[in-house]
Amino acid sequence: MIEAGYSRTLLVFYQPDCENCHTQIDRLINDYPKLKKQNIRIVSISSDTNKDVFAGDVKRFPWPDSDKLCDYKGFAGINFVRYGIMSTPTFFLLDEKGAVIKRYALITDIDFSTSLKEEK
C-alpha cells in the first residue's frame, strides 16, 4: 500500500452509509489540491459490500482510482482487521516509510506536517 515518493500517506477508513464519513470526506475532497501540492497521498478504504454502490460513491473522489480500495468484505476486510478499525471514519497518517504517525477521527485534527519523531 505504501508508494515511494510521497512525504505522507493518509489512510481513510469509511462506511458508505456513514453521514459523518461523508462530511469528513467532503472536507478532504476540498483540501485535496493543497494536500497533493504537499506531496500527500490519500488512500480511501471502504467497508462497502456492494460493488455498484462503491463504484458510484468513489466517482467523486479526486485521488487516483488505484488509491480507492474496497474488498467488499465490510469490517471483516483485511485492511479493517489489520488496522483494528472498530468505527468510522478513522484516519491514519503515515510517514514516507509507511510507519503510523497518528490515528485521527476528524480531518480538522490532522497536522500533516507532524513527524513520527514529534509524536514519540
C-alpha positions in Angstrom: 0.0 0.0 0.0 3.0 2.4 0.6 4.2 4.0 -2.6 7.6 5.7 -2.9 7.8 9.4 -3.4 5.2 10.7 -1.0 6.0 12.7 2.1 3.0 11.4 3.9 0.1 9.0 3.3 -3.4 9.4 4.8 -5.4 6.2 5.1 -9.1 7.0 5.2 -11.4 4.2 6.5 -15.1 4.8 5.9 -18.5 3.3 5.6 -20.7 4.2 2.6 -23.8 4.8 4.8 -22.0 6.9 7.4 -23.1 10.5 7.3 -20.1 11.7 9.3 -17.8 9.8 7.0 -19.2 11.7 4.0 -18.8 15.0 5.9 -15.2 14.2 6.6 -14.5 13.0 3.1 -16.1 16.2 1.6 -13.6 18.2 3.7 -10.8 16.0 2.4 -12.0 16.5 -1.2 -11.9 20.2 -0.7 -8.4 20.1 0.8 -7.1 17.6 -1.8 -5.5 20.1 -4.2 -3.5 21.6 -1.3 -2.6 18.1 0.0 -1.5 17.0 -3.4 0.8 20.0 -3.7 2.3 19.0 -0.3 3.0 15.5 -1.8 0.5 13.8 0.5 -1.1 10.6 -0.8 -4.8 9.8 0.0 -5.8 6.2 0.1 -9.5 5.6 0.9 -10.7 2.2 2.2 -14.4 1.4 2.1 -16.3 -1.1 4.2 -18.7 -1.5 1.4 -20.1 -4.9 0.4 -21.8 -3.8 -2.8 -19.6 -3.2 -5.9 -22.2 -0.9 -7.6 -22.6 1.3 -4.6 -18.8 1.5 -4.1 -18.3 2.4 -7.8 -20.8 5.2 -7.6 -19.5 6.6 -4.3 -15.9 6.9 -5.3 -16.5 8.7 -8.6 -16.4 12.0 -6.7 -13.0 11.3 -5.0 -10.3 13.3 -6.9 -7.4 11.0 -5.9 -6.3 8.2 -8.3 -8.6 5.2 -8.8 -5.7 2.9 -7.7 -6.0 4.6 -4.2 -9.7 3.9 -3.8 -9.8 0.5 -2.1 -12.6 -2.0 -1.2 -12.5 -5.8 -0.9 -16.3 -6.0 -0.4 -16.0 -7.8 3.0 -17.1 -4.9 5.2 -15.4 -4.6 8.6 -14.1 -8.2 8.1 -11.9 -7.0 5.2 -8.1 -7.4 5.6 -7.3 -3.7 6.0 -10.1 -3.1 8.5 -8.8 -6.1 10.6 -5.1 -5.2 10.3 -5.7 -1.7 11.4 -8.2 -2.6 14.1 -10.9 -0.4 12.8 -14.0 -0.5 15.1 -15.7 2.6 13.9 -15.6 5.1 11.0 -14.4 7.4 9.9 -10.9 6.6 11.0 -7.8 8.2 9.6 -4.1 7.1 9.9 -1.3 9.4 8.9 1.7 7.5 7.8 5.3 8.8 7.2 7.2 8.3 4.0 8.2 4.8 5.1 4.7 3.7 6.0 5.0 3.9 9.7 1.9 5.2 11.5 2.4 8.7 12.9 -1.0 9.0 14.5 -4.7 7.9 14.3 -7.5 10.5 13.9 -11.3 10.7 13.8 -11.6 14.2 12.2 -9.8 15.7 9.2 -9.6 19.0 11.1 -7.5 17.4 13.8 -4.7 16.2 11.4 -1.5 18.2 11.3 0.1 17.0 8.0 3.4 18.4 9.0 3.7 16.2 12.1 6.5 13.7 12.0 6.8 10.3 13.8 9.7 11.8 15.8 7.5 14.6 17.1 4.8 12.2 18.2 7.1 10.0 20.3 
